[in-house]
């Protein structure tokens, strides 16, 4: 079964303090449990490109992919809130 690149944010936390070994993105960033379209369970991944107060359970999110892909979960750099086009 193929999964979509969009999903629903089930729960999250926002990181506001820098830690040299644990800060993969500029602050603030988050960690979220995301259930992708077509999946029946969630998984943990990074959240970024969100405004303060924008994240909430039930929010639609979309994957932002790395420029060069290798066929792993790390091809997804992070998830951000879905932005409607048009």
Number of C-alpha atoms within 10 A of each C-alpha: 5 7 11 13 15 20 24 21 26 18 16 18 14 16 17 12 12 13 9 7 6 9 15 12 15 11 13 17 20 22 17 23 20 28 22 21 14 13 14 7 11 16 12 14 18 21 29 19 13 15 9 8 6 8 21 14 13 13 16 20 22 21 21 17 15 12 9 7 11 9 8 7 10 12 15 18 17 22 26 20 22 15 9 5 4 3
